[in-house]
């Protein structure tokens, strides 16, 4: 039986009367009202059953992904504490060491740009000479890259020399250091006692630059003459010297400490984002949300259907005032 159709067809026969008729007190509840009330009670359960059927695929999908999603969620939660820890270390490092930083904000870009240009120039000069000498181009490029890298790498000794210089300028008695600087007390002890050994590295760097310069001089001189050899040999030496100046200009141990702390923080943050975006976690969350949405939808539909049945009951009663009256009378003592 469809209550939405049958409600318009129900008619209770009774005696005719005029004007407004109140519901007879002796009437009590009719079978009609009991029938519609039972239909109304049925609606939430009926819609709940439909919700179970509609949400079953999502329930199954969520159940399949739950184990992996639980693991991914646990790892993500653990990673959150790691991110909080390294972030605190980064902030602490930046606050403590920022006043001692001498490196400019965008210095890394210019440092890498100059480093690349110097390497490219050195490689170009050696490659051209080797090809003119009759070397196979591919082999000439490989040899030139090695020699150019050696020349530029020799200039990296500027980092150690700059660090020794800045360390001497920062030298402070440990008892005079502020509490927030105590974790970095080693950076304020002055020049490293083993700094004298840097001289050996400097000599090695000079030997590299000199060797590459002489080699290019000999290579170019044998192909294009002495003047060309001097030019390109001098350029090779200049590249090594420029690399030294470039690293000296960029070197800043305090800035390196901050950069390292920031890199650790960004690395852990990226790992957290990767864990939070795991496919099994998103699959579980999507299936669970779809399941909950279907259940909420059918709960609302069930409540609406119950109200609709109740409304149909009152419509059926309204069409039969000759039996149930036009409404319930006021109780004794009630006000209008």
C-alpha positions in Angstrom: 0.0 0.0 0.0 1.3 3.4 -0.9 0.2 5.9 1.8 0.9 8.9 -0.5 -1.8 7.6 -2.9 -4.2 6.0 -0.5 -4.4 9.0 1.8 -6.4 10.9 -0.8 -8.8 8.0 -1.2 -9.6 7.4 2.5 -13.1 8.5 3.6 -14.7 7.8 7.0 -18.5 7.9 6.8 -20.6 9.3 9.6 -23.5 11.5 10.4 -23.8 15.0 8.9 -23.4 18.0 11.1 -22.9 21.7 10.6 -20.4 24.3 11.6 -17.1 23.4 13.5 -17.0 20.1 15.1 -14.6 19.2 17.8 -13.1 15.7 18.0 -15.5 13.7 20.2 -13.8 13.0 23.5 -15.2 9.5 23.5 -13.7 8.7 20.1 -10.2 7.9 21.2 -7.7 6.9 18.6 -8.9 5.6 15.2 -7.5 2.7 13.3 -6.5 5.2 10.6 -4.2 7.1 13.0 -2.7 3.9 14.3 -2.0 2.8 10.7 -0.3 6.1 9.7 1.7 6.2 13.0 3.0 2.7 12.2 4.0 3.8 8.8 5.8 6.8 10.3 7.6 4.6 12.7 8.7 2.4 9.8 10.4 5.2 7.9 13.6 5.7 9.9 14.3 1.9 9.9 13.5 1.6 6.2 15.8 4.4 5.2 18.5 3.1 7.6 18.3 -0.2 5.7 18.6 1.6 2.4 21.6 3.6 3.8 23.3 0.3 4.7 22.8 -1.0 1.1 23.9 2.3 -0.5 27.0 2.7 1.8 28.1 -1.0 1.6 30.7 -0.4 -1.2 32.2 2.4 0.8 32.2 0.4 4.0 34.0 -2.4 2.2 36.5 0.0 0.7 37.2 1.7 4.0 37.6 -1.7 5.7 40.2 -2.8 3.1 42.2 0.4 3.5 41.9 0.7 7.2 45.0 -1.3 8.2 47.3 0.5 5.8 45.7 3.9 6.6 46.1 3.3 10.3 49.8 2.7 9.8 50.2 5.7 7.5 48.3 7.9 10.0 50.5 6.6 12.9 53.7 7.4 10.9 52.3 10.8 10.0 51.5 11.6 13.7 55.0 10.5 14.7 56.5 12.6 11.9 54.6 15.6 13.3 56.6 15.5 16.5 59.8 15.2 14.5 58.8 18.3 12.5 58.0 20.2 15.6 61.4 19.3 17.1 63.5 20.3 14.1 61.4 23.4 13.6 62.2 24.4 17.2 65.9 23.8 16.6 65.7 25.9 13.4 64.1 28.8 15.2 66.5 28.5 18.1 69.5 28.5 15.7 68.2 31.4 13.7 67.5 33.5 16.7 70.9 32.8 18.3 73.2 33.0 15.3 71.5 35.5 13.0 73.2 38.5 14.5 76.6 37.0 13.5 75.7 36.2 9.9 77.7 38.2 7.3 76.4 36.4 4.2 73.8 38.3 2.2 70.3 37.0 1.7 70.6 35.9 -1.9 74.3 35.2 -1.9 73.9 31.5 -2.7 72.4 32.2 -6.1 75.3 34.5 -7.2 77.8 32.1 -5.7 76.5 29.1 -7.8 76.1 31.3 -10.9 79.7 32.5 -10.7 80.9 29.0 -9.9 79.1 27.7 -13.0 80.4 30.4 -15.3 84.0 29.9 -14.1 83.7 26.1 -14.7 82.1 26.7 -18.1 84.9 29.1 -19.2 87.6 26.7 -18.1 86.0 23.7 -19.9 85.6 25.7 -23.1 89.2 26.8 -23.2 90.6 23.3 -22.6 88.1 21.6 -25.0 88.9 23.9 -27.9 92.7 23.3 -27.5 92.3 19.6 -27.2 90.1 19.4 -30.3 92.5 21.5 -32.3 95.3 19.1 -31.2 93.3 16.3 -32.7 91.6 14.8 -29.7 88.2 13.1 -30.2 85.6 15.7 -29.2 83.8 13.5 -26.7 87.0 12.7 -25.0 88.1 16.3 -25.1 85.0 17.4 -23.3 85.4 14.8 -20.6 89.0 15.8 -20.0 88.2 19.5 -20.1 85.4 18.9 -17.5 87.8 17.1 -15.2 90.5 19.8 -15.5 88.0 22.6 -15.1 86.5 21.0 -12.1 89.9 20.5 -10.6 90.7 24.2 -11.1 87.4 25.4 -9.6 87.6 22.9 -6.7 91.1 24.3 -5.9 89.4 27.6 -5.1 87.2 26.0 -2.4 90.1 26.3 0.0 88.9 29.9 0.4 86.2 28.4 2.7 88.6 27.2 5.3 90.6 30.4 5.2 87.5 32.6 5.6 86.3 30.4 8.5 89.6 30.8 10.3 89.4 34.6 9.8 85.9 34.9 11.1 86.6 32.5 14.0 89.4 34.7 15.1 87.1 37.7 15.0 84.4 35.9 17.0 86.7 34.6 19.7 85.0 35.0 23.1 85.7 33.6 26.5 83.2 30.7 27.1 82.2 32.2 30.5 81.1 35.4 28.6 78.8 33.6 26.2 75.0 34.1 26.6 73.1 31.0 27.6 71.4 30.7 24.1 74.8 30.6 22.5 76.2 27.7 24.6 75.2 25.0 22.1 77.5 26.7 19.6 80.3 27.5 22.0 82.8 25.8 19.7 82.2 28.5 17.1 83.4 31.1 19.6 86.7 29.5 20.7 88.7 31.4 18.1 90.8 29.9 15.3 91.1 26.1 15.2 94.4 24.9 16.7 94.8 22.7 13.6 94.4 25.7 11.3 98.1 25.6 10.4 97.4 22.5 8.5 95.2 24.5 6.2 98.5 25.8 4.7 99.0 22.3 3.3 95.6 22.5 1.6 96.4 26.0 0.3 99.6 24.7 -1.2 97.8 21.8 -2.8 95.3 24.2 -4.3 98.0 26.4 -5.7 99.7 23.3 -7.2 96.4 22.4 -8.9 95.9 25.8 -10.3 99.5 26.0 -11.5 99.5 22.6 -13.0 96.3 23.2 -15.0 97.6 26.6 -16.1 100.9 25.1 -17.3 99.1 22.3 -19.0 96.8 24.6 -20.9 99.7 26.9 -21.8 101.6 23.9 -23.2 98.5 22.6 -25.1 97.6 26.0 -26.6 101.2 26.9 -27.3 101.7 23.6 -29.2 98.7 24.3 -31.4 98.4 28.1 -31.7 101.7 29.5 -30.5 103.2 31.0 -27.4 101.0 34.0 -27.1 97.8 31.9 -27.3 99.4 29.6 -24.6 100.0 32.5 -22.3 96.5 33.8 -22.8 94.7 30.6 -22.0 97.2 29.6 -19.3 96.6 32.9 -17.7 92.9 32.5 -17.9 93.1 29.1 -16.2 95.1 30.6 -13.4 92.6 33.5 -13.2 89.7 31.0 -13.0 91.3 29.2 -10.0 91.9 32.6 -8.3 88.4 33.7 -9.0 87.0 30.5 -7.6 89.1 31.2 -4.4 87.6 34.7 -4.2 84.1 33.4 -4.9 84.3 30.9 -2.0 85.9 33.4 0.3 83.1 35.9 -0.4 80.4 33.2 0.2 81.9 31.4 3.2 80.1 32.0 6.5 80.0 29.3 9.1 77.2 31.0 11.1 75.0 31.2 8.0 75.8 27.6 7.2 74.5 26.5 10.6 71.2 28.3 10.0 71.0 26.9 6.5 71.6 23.3 7.7 68.9 23.7 10.4 66.5 25.1 7.8 67.3 22.2 5.4 66.6 19.6 8.1 63.3 21.3 8.9 62.3 21.5 5.2 63.3 17.8 4.7 61.3 16.6 7.6 58.3 18.8 6.6 58.4 17.4 3.1 58.5 13.9 4.5 55.5 14.7 6.7 53.6 16.0 3.6 54.4 12.8 1.7 53.1 10.7 4.6 50.0 12.8 4.9 49.4 12.3 1.2 49.8 8.5 1.1 47.2 7.0 -1.3 45.9 4.4 1.2 45.2 7.2 3.7 43.3 9.3 1.2 41.5 6.2 0.0 40.3 5.3 3.5 39.4 8.9 4.3 37.5 9.2 1.0 35.6 5.9 1.6 34.8 6.8 5.2 33.5 10.2 4.3 31.4 8.8 1.5 30.0 6.2 3.9 29.2 8.8 6.5 27.6 11.1 3.9 25.3 8.4 2.7 24.3 7.5 6.2 23.5 11.1 7.1 21.6 11.6 3.8 19.3 8.6 4.5 18.8 9.6 8.2 17.5 12.9 6.9 15.4 11.3 4.3 14.0 8.9 7.0 13.1 11.8 9.3 11.5 13.7 6.3 9.5 10.6 5.3 8.3 10.2 8.9 7.1 13.8 8.9 5.5 13.3 5.5 3.5 10.3 6.8 2.4 12.3 9.8 1.2 15.1 7.5 -0.7 12.6 5.4 -2.4 11.3 8.5 -3.6 14.8 9.4 -4.7 15.3 5.8 -6.8 12.1 5.9 -8.3 13.2 9.2 -9.0 16.7 7.8 -11.0 15.2 5.0 -13.3 13.4 7.4 -14.5 16.0 10.0 -17.8 14.2 10.2 -16.1 11.5 12.2 -13.1 13.0 13.9 -14.1 16.7 13.9 -12.1 19.6 12.7 -9.6 19.4 15.5 -9.0 18.8 19.2 -10.8 21.2 21.6 -9.1 23.4 24.2 -8.3 21.7 27.5 -10.1 23.1 30.5 -8.3 26.2 31.8 -6.3 26.6 28.5 -6.1 30.0 27.0 -6.6 30.9 23.3 
